[in-house]
């Protein structure tokens, strides 16, 4: 029998740092950009943080409100800054990381880069007090591994600077008062079941609760009389009846999809859920922000 997912409290507002998690293809970046745009529009300032080359964020933030800062964290640069803090010198950090014997060790050492990247996120938030920082996390599996790192480090590491890094991350970043977790999913039963398992993994392995679930691309319901009218017209002879019959078939399929999506939502329990509609185009950050505002999801 499957263990029940712990239900977190539903805070009125999200924490200063919002970590947006979800598997590839669910619209995680779109929702993260929308959350950042909403914060910038209501607070005047916000930061959207992503990892890599920044291309995804640039596309998602096109037309976003003023006051929204796009921060790109690159793992090599984050590792350099973390090493400088560890060794007390940027020059010494460059010498150590540039050493031919150390480079392969750093590449394979478990969690070294991930801890450095999380520390970079912590620094972004610390340097912007009062500013909502929205982080577009890696795809699901990597995100859970990142979230549990500080906790694991505190369990296995002895006293020293690396353990202090983990303690600081646990205290100043991955703590309920400092960060909120938003999971993005789709209104499909299998994906929602995976989301339920993800929420459980985050709770069990990282000791953190998921604050919001954003259900993306939810099909819109039909006007109450639309299907009945199409069925009535389908009874007429000739081209009108044939066209109406075809339309009725489409509407029946749509109605079934909406019903299935709504039923599937029961999988994730009574969490605070934001529903984002299915769109015929790639929505802008402003559009997503408006949807999130209407859902009270931020």
GIDA-V71668 format. One record per residue. N is the residue number from 1. PHI is phi in whole degrees, -180 to 180 (999 if undefined). OMEGA is omega in whole degrees, 0 to 359 (999 if undefined). Layout:
n/phi/omega
N/PHI/OMEGA
N/PHI/OMEGA
This chain:
n/phi/omega
1/999/183
2/-74/177
3/-68/177
4/-68/179
5/-81/178
6/-60/180
7/-94/181
8/-79/170
9/-66/180
10/-105/181
11/-67/181
12/-65/181
13/-132/178
14/-79/180
15/-72/181
16/-57/178
17/-109/180
18/-116/180
19/-100/185
20/-100/188
21/-121/176
22/169/179
23/-71/179
24/-62/175
25/92/181
26/-93/182
27/94/181
28/-59/181
29/-65/179
30/-62/180
31/-68/178
32/-61/178
33/-63/178
34/-64/178
35/-62/179
36/-67/179
37/-64/178
38/-63/179
39/-64/179
40/-65/181
41/-69/183
42/-95/184
43/-105/182
44/95/180
45/-144/174
46/-163/177
47/-129/174
48/-108/184
49/-113/174
50/-139/183
51/-117/179
52/109/185
53/-99/177
54/86/184
55/-66/181
56/-61/180
57/-65/179
58/-60/178
59/-68/185
60/-68/185
61/-94/179
62/-57/179
63/77/181
64/-71/182
65/-64/173
66/-66/181
67/92/178
68/-98/182
69/-93/178
70/-102/182
71/-112/179
72/-110/178
73/-106/177
74/-105/189
75/-61/181
76/-64/179
77/-68/178
78/-63/179
79/-64/178
80/-62/180
81/-66/179
82/-65/179
83/-66/178
84/-61/177
85/-67/182
86/-67/183
87/-91/180
88/78/182
89/-159/177
90/-67/180
91/-64/180
92/-64/178
93/-61/179
94/-64/180
95/-65/182
96/-68/183
97/-69/180
98/-86/180
99/-66/186
100/-62/180
101/-78/183
102/-86/186
103/-57/179
104/-65/179
105/-65/180
106/-66/181
107/-65/185
108/-99/181
109/-61/184
110/-63/168
111/73/182
112/-61/181
113/-67/182
114/-64/177
115/-62/180
116/-63/180
117/-68/177
118/-63/177
119/-64/177
120/-64/176
121/-63/179
122/-58/180
123/-66/178
124/-57/180
125/-68/182
126/-65/181
127/-80/182
128/-131/181
129/-61/180
130/82/182
131/-105/175
132/-70/179
133/-112/181
134/-107/185
135/-110/175
136/-83/186
137/-73/175
138/-65/180
139/-59/194
140/-41/185
141/-58/179
142/-66/182
143/-61/180
144/-63/178
145/-61/179
146/-64/185
147/-65/182
148/-90/185
149/-57/182
150/-58/179
151/-62/179
152/-65/180
153/-60/179
154/-66/181
155/-79/189
156/-110/184
157/-90/173
158/-83/180
159/-56/180
160/158/185
161/-65/180
162/-69/177
163/-64/178
164/-67/174
165/-57/181
166/-63/180
167/-63/180
168/-67/177
169/-64/179
170/-65/184
171/-84/191
172/-107/180
173/-124/186
174/-94/177
175/-132/185
176/-54/181
177/-78/184
178/-103/185
179/-131/170
180/-115/178
181/-110/176
182/-115/178
183/-103/179
184/-102/182
185/-145/179
186/-121/182
187/-81/179
188/-123/189
189/-57/182
190/-65/180
191/-64/179
192/-68/175
193/-65/176
194/-63/178
195/-65/177
196/-60/179
197/-67/177
198/-62/179
199/-60/179
200/-66/180
201/-63/180
202/-63/179
203/-67/186
204/-79/186
205/-93/182
206/-110/180
207/70/183
208/-121/178
209/-100/174
210/-81/184
211/-86/182
212/-142/169
213/-122/178
214/-100/180
215/-93/187
216/-93/175
217/60/177
218/-78/181
219/-63/182
220/-76/177
221/-72/180
222/-88/169
223/-57/188
224/-52/187
225/-94/188
226/-63/183
227/-66/179
228/-62/180
229/-65/180
230/-64/179
231/-66/178
232/-64/180
233/-65/181
234/-63/179
235/-78/180
236/-79/178
237/-76/172
238/84/184
239/-60/181
240/-62/180
241/-64/180
242/-64/179
243/-64/180
244/-65/178
245/-64/178
246/-64/178
247/-63/179
248/-60/178
249/-63/178
250/-63/182
251/-66/177
252/-64/177
253/-63/179
254/-65/180
255/-63/179
256/-66/179
257/-65/179
258/-63/180
259/-63/180
260/-65/180
261/-63/180
262/-65/179
263/-67/181
264/-65/182
265/-62/180
266/-65/181
267/-61/186
268/-93/172
269/75/188
270/-97/180
271/-68/174
272/-69/187
273/-116/171
274/-109/183
275/-105/179
276/-109/187
277/-73/172
278/-70/183
279/-118/179
280/-83/181
281/-142/177
282/-77/187
283/-70/177
284/-78/178
285/-61/178
286/-64/179
287/-63/180
288/-64/178
289/-59/179
290/-65/178
291/-63/181
292/-63/178
293/-63/182
294/-66/180
295/-89/183
296/65/187
297/-88/183
298/-122/999
